Amino acid sequence: MSEVAHPADRDGELCPPKAIGRWELSGGTWRIAVLVEDHVIIELLRCDGGEVAEALTLRDADDLRWAAQQLALGTSVRSHPDS
């Protein structure tokens, strides 16, 4: 069985997990708190002060590849585009 690649945008950057994308669209920011072999913890930060609103633990292989790419690109903390 072949593995389906994680969707990428035009620049080749892997698309974020849906929950992260929705968070960004609502104005929130995020940061990778932990990335280990079998999971990643993403902290969802409030847009009005940066406090942690929720922490997501993701275990999907595609999400782990996305998180590793974010760290490699230096985007392990994502601010809202308007800030």
Secondary structure, 3 states (H helix, E strand, C coil): CCCCCCCECCCCCECCCHHHHHHHHCCCEEEEEEEECCEEEEEEECCCCCCEEEEEEECCHHHHHHHHHHHHHCCCEECCCCC
